Amino acid sequence: MFDGMSHSAPCALTKIRVTKRSMTRFTVQSFLTLLLLSCTTDSYDKGEGKYSLMQADFCELTVDGQKQALTFTTDDGDTYQFTTPFTAKWIETADTTYRSVIYYNKVSTTQAEAVSVGTVVTVNPIEHWRYKEQPQDPIGLESAWMAKSGKYLNVGLLMKTGRISDEELPHNIGLAQDTVYTYPDGRCAASYRFLHSQNGIPQYYTNRRYVSILLPTVKPDTIHLSIQTYDGIVHKTFIVKK
């Protein structure tokens, strides 16, 4: 579910749990795991016809007043209606939009059959001074790419996790906006710094999680993103589509 872009009070970090699966599967069947990497989204062609495709996409999932998921719009800008509306435990708010990752069978140019749907944690760039704390514990970076819509910057993280008791502790993440610079020609560049707290979680094994950065309504032309990894600080630069 989306967070507002206005932050007048000191901001806390967003909690993200990595040991529980947040995917809801709708069919009991085996299928290829589709990796969402780099700037592309892979698809699996079964060779059964034009629309016989099992695909994976990041999307905006639309939920109605009964907490039923009705439609979704992919990062490529394609909108589909579900052949069968559904709900899930993680759909807690009616009449809203969730950032999601979806595996689906394409039935037609406007309809899709859901196979598996899960939430994607969304963070907003917030002025660095608004954060109560700004931890930068190292984290694994697998991939980062701009959505074709220009609305999101997607980041694939490799998060180390484990348990010391029955309690499942969350990682804490955030995105600090350090500077926004406007050039004489009117172009604008923003510097974002990824925040991460390991929160005392043991680092026994690695789990992949995706995070979407929801860009502000007035978007910069260029984004400079820095992330503290186990190999040092990684800097990435992205050109924003408007």
N, C-alpha and C positions, 0 to 999 in steps of 0.2 A: 504494500500500500504506500502511496506517495506521502512524503513529508512536505510541509509547507516551506516556502523559501524565505519567510520572514523570521528572524531570530533576534528578539530583543533581550532575552535573558541569557545568562551564561549557558553554554551548550554542553551537554554530556555526549560521550561517545555512544555509537550504536553497537548493540550486542549482536554477535553472530555466533551461532552454534554450528559445529562442524562434525559432530559424531552421530547426529540423527539425520536420517534421510527426510527431506521435506517434499519428496515427490509423491504424487498420488497417481497410481497406475490403474488404468481402466480395463485392460485386457490382460489375460494370463497367456502370454506367448513369449517366445524367445525372439530377440531381434538384435541387430548389430548395435553396439554402443557408438553413438555419433559424437565425435569429438568437436567441440566448439573452440577452435583455435584461430589465432592470428586474425586476419581480416575476412575470413570466409566462414561459411556455415556449410558443412558437408551434408549430402543427402544420399540416401540409399535407394537405388533404382532396382526394383524387383523384376523389371522387364515384363510387366503384365499389362501395360497400356500407358496412355499419356498421363493419367492421374494416379497410377498405382505407385505412389511414392511415400515412403516413410521418412519424414523430415524432422529436423530439430532447429528451432529458432528461438531467439529472444523476442519477447513480445510485450504488449500492453493488453492485459486481460480485463474485459469489462464484466462487472458483476451487477446483477439487478437487485431489486428490493427484497427478494427472497434468498439472497446470497447464492444465486445460480449464475454460473459462468455461461455467458451467451455467445460472445464474440471475442476475437483477438486480432490485433494488428501487429504484424511483424516489423522488425527493424528495417526491412526492405520496403515497407509501406503497403504490404498486401493485407487485406482484411478478409477474415473468414468467419462464417457462422458455424457453430458446432452442430453436428447432426443430432446430437443428444446433449442438452444442457446438463450441467453437473454441479455439485458442490463438493467441498473438501473441508477437513478439520481446520486447515490454516486459513480458510476464507472466513474471517471473523466480522467483517464490516460490509453492510449492504450498500448498494448504489455507489460503488467506487471503482477504481482501476488499480489493479495489481501489476507490478513488474514481475514477469514470469519467464520461465524457460519451458518450452512445450515440445513434446514429441507427438507427431500427428500423421495421420494418413490423409493425403489430399484427395478428396472425393470429387470436387469440381473446382472451377476457378473462384467460387465463392463459399464453398462448404468444406469442412474438415471434420475428421473423426479423431477425437482425443485419444491418445495412447497413454501418455504420462505427462503430468503437469506439475510444476513446482514453483516456489517463490524464489526470487532473486533479491538479495538485499540491495537497497538503494540508498546512496548517500548524496548529500548536497555539498558543494563547496561553501564553507562558512569562514568568515574573517577569522584569522588565527587567534586574535585577542579575545574572541567570544568563548573559546573553549576553556573549561575548568582545568583540563590537563591536556598535555600534548605528547603522549608517549610515542616513541618510535622504535619499538622492539622489532627486530628483523623478521621478515616474512618472505616466503618464496613467491617470485613473480614468474608466471608461465607465459602470459600473453596479455596484450592490451590493444584495443582497436576502437575506432570511432564507428558508431552505428551509421548506416547509410542515411538515416533520417536526420542525422546531425543533432539529435536530441540527447543522446547518451554517449558516454565514453565507458566501454566495457573493459573490465579487468579480470583476468583469470589468476587466482591466487593459489599457492600451495601452502596450506596452513598445517603446522605441526601440532599434534594433539595427543591426548591420552587421559587416563583417569587415575586418580589416587584414592578415590572412594566411589560410592554409588552416585555421588553428586556430579552432575554434568555442568561444568563451568563454561561460560561463553568467552570467546575472544571479544575485545572491544576495538572498534575501528571508527575512523572519521576522516574528513578531508579538510585540511586547513588551507584557506586562500591567503597566501603570503603577500602577493603584490598584484596589482593590475596596472599595466603601463600602456598609455596611449601615444602612438607615434605621431609625428607632424602630419603625415598623410591621412590620419584618422583611423588607421588600423590599431587594433587593441590586442594585447597579449596578457594572459593571466598565468600566474605561477601557483600550482596546487601541490601540497605536500601530504602524502598519505600518512595517517596516524594509525598506530596499532599497539595494543597492549596484549601481551601473552597471558596476562592475568593469573600467573602462577601455574598454568596448565603444563603438565609434563609433555615433553616432545618425543614421544615414543614412535609415532608414525605420521605419515603425511596424508592429508585429505585435500582434494581440489574443491574450491568454492569460487563462484563467480559473484562479482559485485558490479553494479551499474552506477555510474556517476551521472546524476540528473543535472544537466547543464542549466544555467540560469536562462530566463526568458530572453534577456539581452545578452547574447553570446559573444564571447571574445572571438577574434579571428584565429588566434593561436593559443594552444594550451601547452604549458610546460609542466610535466608531472614528475615528481621525484618520490621514490620509494626506497626505504631502507631494507635491503635484502641481506642474506647471509654472506654475500660476496661484496658487500659495500652498497653505497647509494647508487641507484639506477635512475637515469634521467631519460624521459621520453618526451618527444614533441609531436603534437598533433595539429593538423589544420582542420578547422571546424567548418562544416558545411552549413550554410545559412539559407 
